[in-house]
Amino acid sequence: MFDRIEFILSEAATSLRRNPLMVIAATVTVAVSLILIGGFGYIYYRATKFAETLPNQFEMRVYLKDSVEGPGLAKVQSDLTAIPGVGKVTLIPKDQAWAKMRAQYPEIPFDLSNPLPNAFNVRFTDLRSADAAAGQIKQLPGVDKVLYQREILKAIRQGIGLVRYIGYLGVLLFAISGIVVYNAIRLTVYARRVEIRIMQLVGATNATIRVPFMLEGMVQGALGGIIASLSLEGISAAFSRFTNGMNLSVPTFPIMPILGILVAIGIVFGLICSGWAIHAPLKTEGKAI
């Protein structure tokens, strides 16, 4: 039992040593693709988490016409609450807003009458409905104007979308790396076709022949995952140093979970590619593997 395990491991090590350039090419390609997938996947995760907190921070200010008072305020508040996507609606009385403004700007003349209208502060449960809700709010009786940071909201959406599309590029590169791993294993199989045929003639099982090549693919995938994780850790550390003086809160990069995930992905990916390679039609002196 142990002799067979030792033989399989030694055969896998021999395969890795015989084609160092292909092994390096496959490993680097897997690593780069995992950097894109893992890095932008993590950025997308953080951006999504940040976006989830925005409804509690994003505010829309709804200003009312001067004629809206008393029961009219309650009616507008009820209409606002009924709009899909709207969460909390808070009344800002014009007297209260004027007192706050006078406190902030003491230079305002004392005898100046209050020019501010009554207003509502609106928060959303889903920011994707903000634009549609703004259109409905503008049509409500008694509403004068609606103000909100539309461009900032649009920029956040575009940024998250860009991260998603770059992640798609990583998936494409991941598929290309699979072809590189496949070719590396196939070249190894072809270079050792005579040895494989001799092993078949002396009674070696298909599993004994195939497992070393599968281990080779798994090692390439695992190395790619390790390189990708360490690279992402370095990028995160460099970014943290860059933002030290900018008063930005950068979350600590979770190196161990990312390392485990990327190495696991790399191992499974290498196993699939190597299994595909050794099961593809290739004759070894007249007999398939």
C-alpha positions as CSV (number, residue, x, y, z in Angstrom):
1,M,0.0,0.0,0.0
2,F,2.7,2.5,1.1
3,D,4.9,1.4,-1.8
4,R,2.1,2.3,-4.3
5,I,1.5,5.7,-2.6
6,E,5.3,6.4,-2.8
7,F,5.3,5.3,-6.5
8,I,2.4,7.6,-7.3
9,L,3.9,10.6,-5.5
10,S,7.3,10.1,-7.1
11,E,5.7,9.8,-10.6
12,A,3.8,13.1,-10.0
13,A,7.1,14.8,-8.9
14,T,8.8,13.4,-12.0
15,S,6.1,14.8,-14.2
16,L,6.4,18.2,-12.6
17,R,10.2,18.3,-13.1
18,R,10.2,17.2,-16.7
19,N,8.2,20.1,-18.0
20,P,9.1,23.0,-15.8
21,L,8.2,25.7,-18.3
22,M,4.7,24.3,-18.9
23,V,4.2,23.9,-15.2
24,I,5.3,27.5,-14.6
25,A,3.0,28.8,-17.5
26,A,0.0,26.8,-16.2
27,T,0.6,27.9,-12.6
28,V,1.1,31.6,-13.4
29,T,-2.0,31.6,-15.7
30,V,-4.1,30.0,-12.9
31,A,-2.7,32.5,-10.4
32,V,-3.5,35.5,-12.6
33,S,-7.0,34.3,-13.2
34,L,-7.6,33.6,-9.5
35,I,-6.2,37.1,-8.7
36,L,-8.9,38.6,-11.0
37,I,-11.7,36.3,-9.8
38,G,-10.7,36.4,-6.1
39,G,-9.7,40.1,-6.0
40,F,-12.6,41.5,-7.8
41,G,-14.9,39.0,-6.2
42,Y,-13.8,40.3,-2.8
43,I,-14.1,43.9,-4.0
44,Y,-17.6,43.2,-5.3
45,Y,-18.5,41.6,-2.0
46,R,-17.3,44.6,-0.1
47,A,-19.0,47.0,-2.5
48,T,-22.2,45.1,-2.2
49,K,-22.0,45.2,1.6
50,F,-21.3,48.9,1.4
51,A,-24.3,49.4,-0.9
52,E,-26.5,47.5,1.6
53,T,-25.7,50.3,4.2
54,L,-26.6,53.1,1.8
55,P,-30.4,53.0,2.3
56,N,-29.8,54.0,5.9
57,Q,-27.6,56.9,4.8
58,F,-29.1,58.0,1.5
59,E,-31.7,60.8,1.9
60,M,-34.1,62.5,-0.4
61,R,-35.5,65.9,0.5
62,V,-39.1,66.6,-0.6
63,Y,-40.1,70.3,-0.4
64,L,-43.7,71.2,-0.3
65,K,-45.7,74.1,-1.6
66,D,-46.4,77.0,0.8
67,S,-50.1,76.2,0.8
68,V,-49.6,72.7,2.3
69,E,-50.3,72.9,6.1
70,G,-51.9,70.9,8.9
71,P,-54.0,68.0,7.4
72,G,-52.3,68.4,4.1
73,L,-48.9,67.4,5.6
74,A,-50.4,64.2,7.0
75,K,-51.9,63.4,3.5
76,V,-48.5,64.0,1.7
77,Q,-46.7,61.8,4.3
78,S,-49.2,59.0,3.8
79,D,-48.8,59.2,0.0
80,L,-45.0,59.1,0.4
81,T,-45.0,56.1,2.6
82,A,-47.2,54.2,0.1
83,I,-44.6,54.5,-2.7
84,P,-42.7,51.3,-3.3
85,G,-39.1,51.4,-2.0
86,V,-39.8,54.2,0.5
87,G,-38.9,53.4,4.1
88,K,-38.8,56.1,6.7
89,V,-40.5,59.5,6.1
90,T,-39.7,62.3,8.5
91,L,-41.4,65.7,8.6
92,I,-39.1,68.7,8.8
93,P,-41.3,71.7,9.9
94,K,-40.3,74.9,8.3
95,D,-40.0,76.7,11.7
96,Q,-37.6,74.0,12.9
97,A,-35.5,74.2,9.7
98,W,-35.4,78.0,10.0
99,A,-34.3,77.9,13.6
100,K,-31.5,75.5,12.8
101,M,-30.4,77.7,9.9
102,R,-30.4,80.8,12.0
103,A,-28.2,79.0,14.6
104,Q,-25.8,77.9,11.9
105,Y,-25.6,81.3,10.3
106,P,-25.9,84.1,13.0
107,E,-25.3,86.8,10.4
108,I,-28.9,86.3,9.0
109,P,-30.8,89.5,9.8
110,F,-33.1,89.1,12.8
111,D,-36.1,90.6,11.1
112,L,-36.0,88.4,8.0
113,S,-39.1,86.3,7.7
114,N,-38.9,82.5,7.3
115,P,-38.4,81.7,3.5
116,L,-38.3,77.9,4.0
117,P,-41.1,75.6,3.1
118,N,-42.2,72.5,5.0
119,A,-40.3,69.4,3.9
120,F,-40.0,65.7,4.3
121,N,-36.9,63.6,4.7
122,V,-37.2,60.3,2.8
123,R,-35.1,57.2,3.2
124,F,-35.4,54.1,1.1
125,T,-35.4,50.4,1.7
126,D,-34.0,49.8,-1.8
127,L,-31.9,52.4,-3.6
128,R,-32.7,50.8,-7.0
129,S,-36.2,52.3,-6.7
130,A,-35.0,55.8,-5.9
131,D,-35.3,57.2,-9.4
132,A,-38.7,55.7,-10.0
133,A,-39.9,56.9,-6.6
134,A,-38.6,60.4,-7.3
135,G,-40.7,60.5,-10.5
136,Q,-43.8,59.5,-8.5
137,I,-43.1,61.9,-5.7
138,K,-42.9,64.8,-8.1
139,Q,-46.5,64.0,-9.2
140,L,-48.0,64.1,-5.7
141,P,-50.3,67.1,-5.0
142,G,-48.6,69.7,-2.8
143,V,-45.0,68.7,-3.7
144,D,-42.9,71.6,-5.0
145,K,-39.5,70.0,-5.7
146,V,-37.4,66.9,-5.0
147,L,-33.7,67.0,-4.3
148,Y,-31.4,64.0,-3.9
149,Q,-27.8,63.0,-4.9
150,R,-28.7,61.3,-8.1
151,E,-25.2,61.5,-9.7
152,I,-23.6,59.9,-6.6
153,L,-26.1,57.2,-6.7
154,K,-25.5,56.6,-10.4
155,A,-21.7,56.5,-9.8
156,I,-22.1,53.9,-7.1
157,R,-24.2,51.7,-9.4
158,Q,-21.7,52.1,-12.3
159,G,-18.8,51.3,-10.0
160,I,-20.3,48.1,-8.8
161,G,-21.2,47.1,-12.4
162,L,-17.6,47.7,-13.5
163,V,-16.3,45.5,-10.8
164,R,-18.7,42.8,-11.9
165,Y,-17.6,43.0,-15.6
166,I,-13.9,42.8,-14.6
167,G,-14.8,39.7,-12.6
168,Y,-16.2,38.2,-15.9
169,L,-12.8,38.8,-17.5
170,G,-11.3,36.8,-14.7
171,V,-13.7,33.9,-15.4
172,L,-12.7,34.1,-19.1
173,L,-9.0,34.0,-18.2
174,F,-9.7,31.1,-15.8
175,A,-11.1,29.1,-18.7
176,I,-8.0,29.9,-20.7
177,S,-5.8,28.7,-17.8
178,G,-7.7,25.5,-17.9
179,I,-6.6,25.0,-21.5
180,V,-3.0,25.7,-20.5
181,V,-3.2,23.1,-17.6
182,Y,-4.8,20.7,-20.1
183,N,-2.0,21.1,-22.6
184,A,0.7,20.7,-19.9
185,I,-0.8,17.4,-18.8
186,R,-1.3,16.2,-22.4
187,L,2.3,17.0,-23.3
188,T,3.5,15.1,-20.2
189,V,1.4,12.1,-21.2
190,Y,2.7,12.2,-24.8
191,A,6.3,12.5,-23.7
192,R,5.9,9.5,-21.4
193,R,3.8,7.4,-23.7
194,V,6.4,4.6,-24.0
195,E,6.7,4.4,-20.2
196,I,3.0,4.3,-19.8
197,R,2.7,1.5,-22.4
198,I,5.3,-0.5,-20.5
199,M,3.4,0.1,-17.2
200,Q,0.3,-1.2,-19.0
201,L,2.1,-4.3,-20.2
202,V,3.4,-5.2,-16.7
203,G,-0.2,-4.9,-15.3
204,A,-0.4,-1.4,-13.8
205,T,-4.0,-0.4,-13.3
206,N,-5.4,2.7,-15.0
207,A,-5.7,4.4,-11.6
208,T,-2.0,3.9,-10.9
209,I,-1.2,5.5,-14.3
210,R,-3.7,8.3,-14.1
211,V,-3.4,9.5,-10.5
212,P,0.1,11.0,-10.9
213,F,-1.1,13.2,-13.7
214,M,-4.1,14.2,-11.7
215,L,-1.9,15.1,-8.8
216,E,0.2,17.2,-11.2
217,G,-2.8,19.2,-12.1
218,M,-3.9,19.6,-8.5
219,V,-0.4,20.9,-7.5
220,Q,-0.5,23.4,-10.3
221,G,-3.9,24.6,-9.2
222,A,-2.9,24.8,-5.6
223,L,0.3,26.7,-6.3
224,G,-1.8,29.1,-8.4
225,G,-4.2,29.6,-5.5
226,I,-1.3,30.3,-3.1
227,I,0.3,32.8,-5.4
228,A,-3.0,34.5,-6.0
229,S,-3.8,34.8,-2.3
230,L,-0.3,36.1,-1.4
231,S,-0.5,38.6,-4.3
232,L,-3.9,39.9,-3.1
233,E,-2.6,40.2,0.4
234,G,0.3,42.3,-0.9
235,I,-2.0,44.5,-3.0
236,S,-4.3,45.0,0.0
237,A,-1.4,45.9,2.3
238,A,0.0,48.4,-0.3
239,F,-3.5,50.0,-0.7
240,S,-3.8,50.3,3.1
241,R,-0.5,52.1,3.3
242,F,-1.5,54.4,0.5
243,T,-4.8,55.3,2.2
244,N,-3.3,55.8,5.7
245,G,-3.3,59.6,5.4
246,M,-6.6,59.9,3.6
247,N,-8.9,59.1,6.6
248,L,-10.3,56.1,4.8
249,S,-11.4,53.0,6.7
250,V,-10.0,50.0,4.8
251,P,-11.2,46.5,6.1
252,T,-8.5,44.0,7.0
253,F,-7.9,41.6,4.2
254,P,-9.1,38.1,5.3
255,I,-6.0,36.3,4.1
256,M,-6.8,32.9,5.6
257,P,-10.3,32.5,4.3
258,I,-9.3,33.8,0.9
259,L,-6.3,31.5,0.9
260,G,-8.4,28.5,1.7
261,I,-11.1,29.4,-0.9
262,L,-8.6,30.1,-3.8
263,V,-6.4,27.0,-3.0
264,A,-9.6,24.8,-2.9
265,I,-10.8,26.3,-6.2
266,G,-7.3,25.8,-7.8
267,I,-7.1,22.2,-6.6
268,V,-10.6,21.3,-7.9
269,F,-9.9,23.2,-11.2
270,G,-6.5,21.4,-11.7
271,L,-8.2,18.0,-10.9
272,I,-10.9,18.6,-13.5
273,C,-8.5,19.8,-16.2
274,S,-6.0,17.0,-15.6
275,G,-8.8,14.4,-15.5
276,W,-10.1,15.8,-18.8
277,A,-6.5,15.7,-20.3
278,I,-5.8,12.0,-19.4
279,H,-9.3,10.8,-20.5
280,A,-9.1,12.6,-23.9
281,P,-8.3,10.3,-26.9
282,L,-4.5,9.6,-27.0
283,K,-3.0,6.3,-28.0
284,T,0.1,5.0,-26.2
285,E,1.6,2.6,-28.7
286,G,-1.8,1.2,-29.7
287,K,-3.7,1.3,-26.4
288,A,-5.6,4.2,-24.8
289,I,-4.9,5.2,-21.2
